[in-house]
């Protein structure tokens, strides 16, 4: 697995999200725009749910933006924004 530095991809991520915003792909939209959260998120997913805490396992690398006036958070799978990125 490659180690990715957020700062190395920040401009590409911002550009990809801006394209989605300009196409109206983000609903609800924020009239004051968005702030990109400076870092990656890993969204874990599981085949089953129980009372145990599961550490590790598969996850989806993602990034998020926060609406400046609404506070609404939109999260995007990194591979959808940058399909050629090597994870």
Secondary structure, 3 states (H helix, E strand, C coil): CCCCCHHHHHHHHHHHHHHHHHCCCCCCCCCCCEEECCCCEEEECCCCCCCCCCCCCCEEEEEEEEECCCCCEEEEEHHHHCCCCCC
